Amino acid sequence: MTELTRNVVPEQLDEVELSQGDLELSDRAALRRVAGLSTELTDVTEVEYRQLRLERVVLVGVWTEGTAEQAEESLAELARLAETAGSEVLEGVIQRRSRPDPATYIGSGKVRELADIIASTGADTVICDGELSPGQLRQLEEKLRVKVIDRTALILDIFAQHARSREGKAQVELAQLQYLIPRLRGWGQSLSRQAGGRAGGANGGVGLRGPGETKLETDRRRINKRIAKLRKDIAAMDTIRATKRGRRVANEVPSVALVGYTNAGKSSLLNAITGAGVLAEDALFATLDPTTRRATTPDGLEYTITDTVGFVRHLPHQLVDAFRSTLDEAADADLLLHVVDGAAPSPEDQVAAVRAVLGEIAAKRSEPLPPELIVVNKADVADEVTLARLRNLLPDAVVVSAHSREGLDTLLAEIAARLPRPETFVEVLVPYTRGELVARVHSDGEVLAEEHRPEGTWLKARVYPELAAALADYVTNGSRV
C-alpha cells in the first residue's frame, strides 16, 4: 500500500513524479480560504435528501492514470467547485493507486490517516474527486463520522444554486433525484422485514408479520413519483422550446451555438457579439439557462446565437440526460462555436472533456453534430507560450478576447463564411403594399441588388425556398432559377 501524501493545490503546481510507485512530497501551501462560514453538521444517516451545506472541507483524490500534474489539476478544479458551492477548502490529498478501493475508495488504512487529517483541521465534510458507489459512501461516512460528498453531488449542488428558470430548476431536481435513488440509506435497524405466505405458516402468521412498507420503500416510491412528474413537466417545456426552434427553422434563420468548458467565457463572447447583456461572471456554471439572441454578419446575414450550459470533466450523466433539451439547442445549430479558455492551466484537457460530452450527445442522435469552430478566448490574459501551443494543436482556431474585443472581427468574418447561405436566386418587383416581403428578404435572405421603382421595390436576391415561394407572384422576366 502506498503512502497517502498530502498534495496542496496552489495556482501554480510543481510537477510531481513517481519514484518506485510513490509520490514525492510537494511544497505545502494553503488554498484560498473563505472566512465567516458557519458549521452545521447534520445526521449522516438521514434518509431524506439533504441540501448540501459545505463549510470546512478536505478534498480527496485517487490518481489512477495520467501524469501527476493532471491529477493535481483535477483536484485544483475540485477546489474551485467546492468554493463555488460556498465552502472553505482546508486540505487536499491525493493517493496513487491502480484503481479506487471498491469498499472505501482509498483503502481502510488510508481512511484512518484521513480521519487524523479531519481531526487536525476541524473539517466537517470530505469531498472525493470521483463518483462514489452507495457502498463506498456509506463506509466512508461510518468510519469518518463526517459528511462525505462526491464530485457528482457537488456539481449537482452548484447547478441547484444557479438554476433560475422553471425549466432549469426542474432539470436540476430531476438530476438530483436520479442520483439519489440508488444512494437512499436506511438499511439495518430502519429496515423492517415483511413476512409473507399463509397465516400460521413458517413466517409467523397473523400478528407476526412486518409492519408493511418501510421508510426506505416509502422514500423510494415518493421519489419515483416525483421523477415521473418532473419528466412530464420537462417534456411539456421541451415542446415549447421545440416550437420556438421550429419557427426559426421555418424562417430559415441560421443558428450558432456556444459550447465549451465552464467559465471559458461563452457568455462574455455572446455579449461581445450581440450586446445581449446576459450574466457573465468569473464563476463556474454561472450560466444554466440558454439565452438566444439575434446577430448579423458583416455582410448583412441575420442569424441566432445561443449561449448554453458549460461542461466540466466527468460531467454527471444525470445532468446530460436532464439537460437534453438545452443540449439539443446546440446539437441542432448550423455551427458550433467551441469556446476554449486560453488562460486555463490545461486548455487541451478542457477541449477533450467538451468533445467527450458532445460525443455522448451525438451517440444518442440520428443526425451528426454541426461543424465546429474552435474559439480560443481570453487572449489578453493568456500565456503566449500556451497560445502558441494551441495555435499549433488547433490550426483552424480563432484567437480572441471577449473583454478587449481582440480578434473579434476575424471571428465574425469566420462565422459569416461558415453559415449556410440561401441558394435560390430571384429577381422580383414587389409592390409597396407588400413591404413585409421586402423586409423578409433583407432579414432572411441575401440582397444582391435593390432599386426603388414607381411600381415597387425591385430586388435581386438569394433566398430560401419558402420565401421564394412567397415571392413567386412578383418574379420579373422569368429570371427565377
C-alpha positions as CSV (number, residue, x, y, z in Angstrom):
1,M,0.0,0.0,0.0
2,T,1.4,3.3,-1.0
3,E,1.5,6.2,1.4
4,L,-1.2,8.8,1.3
5,T,0.5,12.1,0.5
6,R,-0.9,15.5,1.2
7,N,-0.8,17.4,-2.0
8,V,-1.5,21.1,-1.9
9,V,-3.5,22.6,-4.8
10,P,-1.9,26.1,-5.4
11,E,-2.4,28.0,-8.6
12,Q,1.0,27.0,-9.9
13,L,1.6,23.3,-9.1
14,D,5.0,21.8,-9.3
15,E,5.1,18.6,-11.2
16,V,5.3,15.5,-9.0
17,E,6.9,12.4,-10.5
18,L,6.6,8.8,-9.4
19,S,9.6,7.2,-7.7
20,Q,9.1,3.4,-7.2
21,G,5.4,3.8,-7.1
22,D,5.3,6.6,-4.5
23,L,4.5,10.3,-4.9
24,E,7.2,12.8,-3.9
25,L,6.1,15.4,-1.3
26,S,5.4,18.8,-2.8
27,D,5.9,22.1,-1.1
28,R,2.9,22.8,1.2
29,A,0.9,25.9,0.6
30,A,-2.6,26.9,1.7
31,L,-5.6,27.0,-0.6
32,R,-7.7,30.2,-0.6
33,R,-9.9,30.2,2.5
34,V,-13.4,31.6,2.7
35,A,-13.9,33.2,6.1
36,G,-17.1,33.6,8.0
37,L,-18.7,30.3,7.2
38,S,-20.7,28.5,9.9
39,T,-20.6,24.8,10.6
40,E,-23.8,22.8,10.6
41,L,-23.2,19.1,10.7
42,T,-26.4,17.1,10.0
43,D,-27.1,13.4,10.8
44,V,-25.2,11.5,8.2
45,T,-27.6,8.6,8.4
46,E,-30.6,10.7,7.4
47,V,-32.5,9.1,4.6
48,E,-34.1,12.3,3.3
49,Y,-32.1,14.1,0.6
50,R,-30.1,16.9,2.2
51,Q,-29.4,20.2,0.6
52,L,-25.6,20.3,0.8
53,R,-24.2,22.7,3.4
54,L,-20.5,22.6,2.6
55,E,-18.4,24.6,5.0
56,R,-14.9,23.3,6.0
57,V,-13.8,20.5,3.6
58,V,-11.0,18.2,2.9
59,L,-10.5,17.1,-0.7
60,V,-9.5,13.5,-1.6
61,G,-8.4,12.3,-5.0
62,V,-7.2,9.0,-6.3
63,W,-4.6,9.2,-9.1
64,T,-5.1,6.2,-11.3
65,E,-3.9,7.4,-14.7
66,G,-2.2,10.3,-16.4
67,T,0.5,12.5,-15.0
68,A,0.9,13.8,-11.5
69,E,0.2,17.3,-12.9
70,Q,-3.1,16.2,-14.4
71,A,-4.1,14.6,-11.1
72,E,-3.3,17.8,-9.2
73,E,-5.1,20.0,-11.8
74,S,-8.2,17.8,-11.3
75,L,-8.0,18.3,-7.5
76,A,-7.5,22.1,-8.1
77,E,-10.6,22.2,-10.2
78,L,-12.4,20.3,-7.4
79,A,-11.3,23.0,-5.0
80,R,-12.8,25.7,-7.3
81,L,-16.0,23.7,-7.5
82,A,-16.1,23.4,-3.7
83,E,-15.5,27.1,-3.2
84,T,-18.2,27.9,-5.8
85,A,-20.6,25.9,-3.7
86,G,-19.7,28.0,-0.7
87,S,-17.1,26.0,1.2
88,E,-13.7,26.6,2.8
89,V,-11.1,24.2,1.5
90,L,-8.7,23.2,4.2
91,E,-6.6,20.5,2.7
92,G,-6.2,18.5,-0.5
93,V,-4.8,14.9,-0.5
94,I,-4.1,12.5,-3.4
95,Q,-3.3,8.8,-3.2
96,R,-1.6,6.9,-6.0
97,R,-3.5,3.7,-6.8
98,S,-4.1,1.5,-9.8
99,R,-7.8,1.8,-9.2
100,P,-10.0,3.1,-6.4
101,D,-10.7,0.8,-3.5
102,P,-14.1,-0.8,-4.1
103,A,-15.0,-0.6,-0.4
104,T,-13.7,2.8,0.9
105,Y,-12.3,4.5,-2.3
106,I,-8.8,5.0,-0.7
107,G,-8.4,1.8,1.4
108,S,-9.0,1.2,5.0
109,G,-5.5,2.2,6.2
110,K,-5.7,5.5,4.4
111,V,-9.2,6.1,5.8
112,R,-7.5,6.1,9.3
113,E,-4.9,8.6,8.0
114,L,-7.7,10.7,6.5
115,A,-9.6,10.7,9.9
116,D,-6.4,12.1,11.5
117,I,-6.3,14.9,8.9
118,I,-10.0,15.7,9.6
119,A,-9.4,15.8,13.3
120,S,-6.4,18.1,13.0
121,T,-8.1,20.5,10.6
122,G,-11.5,20.6,12.1
123,A,-13.2,19.7,8.8
124,D,-16.8,18.6,8.7
125,T,-17.0,17.4,5.1
126,V,-15.0,15.3,2.8
127,I,-15.3,15.7,-1.0
128,C,-14.0,12.9,-3.2
129,D,-12.8,13.6,-6.7
130,G,-14.8,10.9,-8.4
131,E,-18.3,9.3,-8.2
132,L,-18.7,7.1,-5.1
133,S,-20.8,4.0,-5.1
134,P,-23.5,3.8,-2.5
135,G,-21.4,1.3,-0.5
136,Q,-18.2,3.5,-0.6
137,L,-20.3,6.5,0.5
138,R,-21.8,4.6,3.4
139,Q,-18.5,3.1,4.5
140,L,-16.7,6.4,4.5
141,E,-19.4,8.2,6.5
142,E,-19.5,5.4,9.1
143,K,-15.7,5.4,9.5
144,L,-15.0,9.2,9.3
145,R,-18.2,10.4,11.1
146,V,-18.5,13.4,8.8
147,K,-20.4,14.1,5.7
148,V,-18.9,12.6,2.6
149,I,-19.7,14.1,-0.8
150,D,-18.5,13.0,-4.2
151,R,-17.8,15.1,-7.3
152,T,-21.2,14.4,-8.9
153,A,-23.2,15.5,-5.8
154,L,-21.0,18.7,-5.6
155,I,-21.7,19.6,-9.2
156,L,-25.4,18.9,-8.8
157,D,-25.5,21.2,-5.8
158,I,-23.8,24.0,-7.7
159,F,-26.4,23.6,-10.5
160,A,-29.2,23.8,-7.9
161,Q,-27.8,27.0,-6.6
162,H,-27.5,28.6,-10.0
163,A,-30.8,27.5,-11.6
164,R,-33.1,30.4,-12.1
165,S,-35.8,29.5,-14.7
166,R,-38.6,27.0,-14.1
167,E,-37.1,24.7,-16.7
168,G,-33.6,24.9,-15.2
169,K,-34.8,24.1,-11.7
170,A,-36.9,21.1,-12.9
171,Q,-33.9,19.7,-14.8
172,V,-31.6,20.1,-11.8
173,E,-34.1,18.5,-9.5
174,L,-34.6,15.6,-11.8
175,A,-30.8,15.0,-12.0
176,Q,-30.6,15.2,-8.2
177,L,-33.3,12.6,-7.6
178,Q,-31.9,10.3,-10.2
179,Y,-28.5,10.5,-8.4
180,L,-30.2,10.0,-5.0
181,I,-32.3,6.9,-5.8
182,P,-29.5,4.3,-5.6
183,R,-28.0,6.0,-2.6
184,L,-31.0,6.0,-0.3
185,R,-29.8,4.8,3.1
186,G,-31.8,3.1,5.7
187,W,-30.5,-0.5,5.9
188,G,-30.2,-2.3,9.2
189,Q,-32.4,-1.1,12.1
190,S,-34.6,1.2,9.9
191,L,-35.5,-1.6,7.5
192,S,-38.3,-3.8,8.9
193,R,-38.7,-7.3,7.4
194,Q,-42.1,-8.1,5.9
195,A,-43.4,-11.7,6.4
196,G,-45.3,-13.4,3.6
197,G,-47.2,-16.6,3.0
198,R,-50.3,-18.0,4.5
199,A,-51.4,-17.2,8.1
200,G,-49.9,-19.6,10.6
201,G,-47.2,-20.6,8.1
202,A,-43.4,-20.7,8.6
203,N,-43.3,-16.8,8.6
204,G,-45.3,-16.5,11.8
205,G,-48.8,-15.9,10.5
206,V,-51.3,-13.5,12.0
207,G,-49.9,-10.8,14.3
208,L,-46.3,-11.6,13.4
209,R,-45.9,-10.1,10.0
210,G,-43.9,-7.0,9.4
211,P,-45.5,-3.5,9.7
212,G,-45.7,-3.1,6.0
213,E,-43.9,-0.6,3.8
214,T,-40.7,0.7,5.3
215,K,-39.4,4.2,5.3
216,L,-36.8,3.4,2.7
217,E,-39.5,2.0,0.4
218,T,-41.8,5.0,1.1
219,D,-38.9,7.3,0.2
220,R,-38.2,5.4,-3.0
221,R,-41.8,5.3,-4.1
222,R,-42.3,9.0,-3.4
223,I,-39.1,10.0,-5.3
224,N,-40.0,7.8,-8.3
225,K,-43.4,9.5,-8.4
226,R,-41.7,12.9,-8.3
227,I,-39.3,11.9,-11.1
228,A,-42.2,10.9,-13.3
229,K,-43.9,14.3,-12.7
230,L,-40.7,16.2,-13.5
231,R,-40.1,14.2,-16.7
232,K,-43.7,15.1,-17.7
233,D,-43.2,18.8,-16.9
234,I,-39.8,18.9,-18.8
235,A,-41.4,17.2,-21.8
236,A,-44.0,19.9,-21.9
237,M,-41.3,22.6,-21.7
238,D,-39.4,20.8,-24.5
239,T,-42.5,21.2,-26.7
240,I,-42.4,24.9,-26.1
241,R,-38.7,25.1,-26.9
242,A,-39.1,23.0,-30.0
243,T,-41.9,25.2,-31.2
244,K,-39.7,28.3,-30.9
245,R,-36.8,26.5,-32.6
246,G,-39.2,25.3,-35.3
247,R,-40.2,28.9,-36.1
248,R,-36.6,29.8,-36.6
249,V,-36.0,26.8,-38.8
250,A,-39.2,27.6,-40.8
251,N,-37.9,31.1,-41.4
252,E,-34.5,29.5,-42.4
253,V,-32.6,31.7,-39.9
254,P,-29.1,30.2,-39.5
255,S,-28.2,29.4,-35.9
256,V,-24.9,29.3,-34.0
257,A,-24.4,27.7,-30.5
258,L,-21.7,28.5,-28.0
259,V,-20.4,25.4,-26.3
260,G,-17.3,24.9,-24.1
261,Y,-15.9,24.3,-20.7
262,T,-17.4,26.1,-17.7
263,N,-16.0,29.6,-17.2
264,A,-14.4,29.7,-20.6
265,G,-16.1,33.0,-21.4
266,K,-19.1,31.9,-23.5
267,S,-21.5,34.5,-22.0
268,S,-18.9,37.2,-22.4
269,L,-18.4,36.3,-26.0
270,L,-22.2,36.4,-26.6
271,N,-22.3,39.9,-25.1
272,A,-19.4,41.0,-27.2
273,I,-21.0,39.7,-30.4
274,T,-24.6,40.8,-29.8
275,G,-24.5,43.3,-26.9
276,A,-27.0,40.9,-25.1
277,G,-26.0,42.0,-21.6
278,V,-26.5,38.5,-20.2
279,L,-24.9,37.5,-16.8
280,A,-21.2,37.0,-17.2
281,E,-19.3,36.1,-14.1
282,D,-15.9,34.7,-13.3
283,A,-17.5,31.7,-11.7
284,L,-18.2,28.0,-12.5
285,F,-21.6,27.3,-14.0
286,A,-22.8,30.9,-14.0
287,T,-25.0,30.0,-17.0
288,L,-27.5,27.2,-16.8
289,D,-30.5,28.6,-18.8
290,P,-29.8,29.0,-22.5
291,T,-30.0,32.5,-24.0
292,T,-30.7,33.1,-27.7
293,R,-30.1,36.4,-29.4
294,R,-30.1,37.7,-32.9
295,A,-26.9,38.9,-34.6
296,T,-25.9,40.0,-38.1
297,T,-22.8,39.1,-40.1
298,P,-20.7,41.9,-41.6
299,D,-22.4,41.4,-45.0
300,G,-25.9,41.6,-43.5
301,L,-27.0,38.0,-43.0
302,E,-29.0,37.6,-39.8
303,Y,-28.5,34.6,-37.6
304,T,-29.2,33.5,-34.0
305,I,-26.6,32.7,-31.4
306,T,-27.3,30.6,-28.3
307,D,-25.4,30.5,-25.0
308,T,-25.5,27.0,-23.4
309,V,-24.5,25.4,-20.1
310,G,-20.8,24.8,-19.6
311,F,-19.2,21.4,-19.5
312,V,-16.7,20.0,-17.0
313,R,-14.6,16.9,-16.6
314,H,-16.7,13.9,-15.7
315,L,-20.0,15.8,-16.1
316,P,-22.6,13.6,-14.4
317,H,-24.6,11.5,-16.8
318,Q,-27.7,12.6,-14.9
319,L,-27.1,16.2,-15.9
320,V,-26.5,15.3,-19.6
321,D,-29.9,13.5,-19.6
322,A,-31.7,16.1,-17.6
323,F,-30.4,19.0,-19.8
324,R,-31.1,17.2,-23.0
325,S,-33.4,20.0,-24.3
326,T,-30.7,22.6,-23.7
327,L,-28.0,20.5,-25.3
328,D,-30.3,19.8,-28.3
329,E,-30.4,23.5,-28.8
330,A,-26.7,23.3,-29.6
331,A,-26.9,20.0,-31.5
332,D,-29.5,21.4,-33.9
333,A,-27.5,24.5,-34.7
334,D,-25.8,25.2,-38.0
335,L,-22.4,25.9,-36.4
336,L,-20.8,25.2,-33.0
337,L,-18.5,27.8,-31.5
338,H,-16.4,25.7,-29.2
339,V,-15.0,28.3,-26.7
340,V,-11.7,27.4,-25.0
341,D,-10.2,29.2,-22.0
342,G,-6.8,30.2,-23.3
343,A,-5.7,31.2,-19.7
344,A,-6.6,27.8,-18.2
345,P,-3.7,25.6,-16.9
346,S,-4.5,22.8,-19.3
347,P,-6.8,24.0,-22.1
348,E,-6.1,20.9,-24.2
349,D,-7.7,18.7,-21.5
350,Q,-10.8,21.0,-21.5
351,V,-11.1,20.6,-25.2
352,A,-11.0,16.8,-24.8
353,A,-13.6,16.9,-22.0
354,V,-16.1,19.0,-24.0
355,R,-15.7,16.8,-27.1
356,A,-16.3,13.8,-24.9
357,V,-19.7,15.2,-23.8
358,L,-20.5,16.2,-27.4
359,G,-19.7,12.7,-28.4
360,E,-22.1,11.4,-25.8
361,I,-24.8,13.6,-27.2
362,A,-24.1,12.6,-30.8
363,A,-24.3,8.9,-29.8
364,K,-28.0,9.4,-28.9
365,R,-28.9,11.3,-32.0
366,S,-29.7,10.0,-35.5
367,E,-28.1,13.1,-37.1
368,P,-24.5,14.2,-36.9
369,L,-23.4,17.2,-34.9
370,P,-22.9,20.5,-36.7
371,P,-19.5,21.6,-37.8
372,E,-17.2,23.0,-35.1
373,L,-15.2,26.2,-34.9
374,I,-12.7,26.5,-32.1
375,V,-12.5,29.9,-30.4
376,V,-9.6,30.4,-28.0
377,N,-10.8,33.1,-25.6
378,K,-9.1,35.3,-23.0
379,A,-6.1,36.1,-25.3
380,D,-5.5,39.3,-23.3
381,V,-4.5,37.3,-20.2
382,A,-3.3,34.0,-21.7
383,D,0.3,33.0,-21.6
384,E,2.0,33.5,-25.0
385,V,3.6,30.0,-24.9
386,T,0.1,28.4,-24.2
387,L,-1.4,30.4,-27.1
388,A,1.4,29.3,-29.4
389,R,0.9,25.7,-28.4
390,L,-2.9,25.9,-29.0
391,R,-2.3,27.5,-32.4
392,N,-0.1,24.5,-33.3
393,L,-2.6,21.9,-32.0
394,L,-5.7,23.7,-33.3
395,P,-4.5,25.4,-36.6
396,D,-8.1,26.4,-37.6
397,A,-8.9,28.1,-34.3
398,V,-9.6,31.8,-33.9
399,V,-7.9,33.5,-31.0
400,V,-10.0,36.3,-29.4
401,S,-10.6,38.2,-26.3
402,A,-14.2,38.9,-25.4
403,H,-13.0,41.5,-22.9
404,S,-10.7,43.6,-25.1
405,R,-12.5,42.6,-28.4
406,E,-9.2,41.5,-29.8
407,G,-9.7,39.2,-32.8
408,L,-13.5,39.7,-32.8
409,D,-13.6,41.0,-36.4
410,T,-11.8,37.9,-37.5
411,L,-14.2,35.7,-35.6
412,L,-17.3,37.4,-37.1
413,A,-15.9,37.0,-40.6
414,E,-15.2,33.3,-40.0
415,I,-18.8,32.9,-38.7
416,A,-20.1,34.6,-41.8
417,A,-18.1,32.3,-44.1
418,R,-19.3,29.1,-42.3
419,L,-23.0,29.8,-42.0
420,P,-25.3,28.2,-44.6
421,R,-26.4,30.7,-47.3
422,P,-29.8,30.8,-49.2
423,E,-29.4,29.1,-52.6
424,T,-32.5,30.2,-54.6
425,F,-31.8,33.2,-56.8
426,V,-34.8,35.5,-57.5
427,E,-35.4,38.8,-59.4
428,V,-38.6,40.3,-58.2
429,L,-40.6,43.5,-58.3
430,V,-42.5,43.8,-55.0
431,P,-45.4,46.3,-54.7
432,Y,-45.0,48.9,-52.0
433,T,-48.1,47.4,-50.4
434,R,-46.1,44.2,-49.6
435,G,-43.3,45.8,-47.7
436,E,-43.2,42.9,-45.3
437,L,-41.9,40.7,-48.1
438,V,-39.1,43.1,-48.8
439,A,-38.3,43.1,-45.0
440,R,-38.1,39.3,-45.0
441,V,-35.8,39.3,-48.0
442,H,-33.5,41.6,-46.0
443,S,-33.7,39.7,-42.8
444,D,-33.8,36.1,-44.1
445,G,-32.1,36.3,-47.5
446,E,-29.1,37.9,-49.1
447,V,-29.8,41.0,-51.2
448,L,-27.6,41.4,-54.2
449,A,-29.2,44.5,-55.7
450,E,-32.1,46.8,-54.8
451,E,-33.8,49.6,-56.6
452,H,-37.0,51.6,-55.8
453,R,-39.1,52.0,-58.9
454,P,-42.6,53.6,-59.4
455,E,-44.3,50.2,-59.4
456,G,-42.5,48.9,-56.3
457,T,-39.2,47.6,-54.9
458,W,-37.0,45.7,-57.4
459,L,-34.7,43.1,-55.9
460,K,-32.1,40.6,-56.9
461,A,-31.5,38.3,-54.0
462,R,-30.8,34.8,-52.8
463,V,-33.5,33.4,-50.6
464,Y,-34.6,30.1,-49.0
465,P,-37.2,28.0,-50.8
466,E,-40.1,29.0,-48.6
467,L,-39.5,32.7,-49.1
468,A,-39.0,32.1,-52.8
469,A,-42.5,30.6,-53.0
470,A,-44.0,33.6,-51.2
471,L,-42.3,35.9,-53.9
472,A,-43.4,33.8,-56.8
473,D,-46.1,36.2,-57.9
474,Y,-43.7,39.1,-58.2
475,V,-40.9,37.4,-60.3
476,T,-39.8,39.5,-63.3
477,N,-38.7,38.3,-66.7
478,G,-38.9,34.7,-65.7
479,S,-35.5,35.2,-64.1
480,R,-36.0,32.9,-61.2
481,V,-33.7,29.8,-61.4
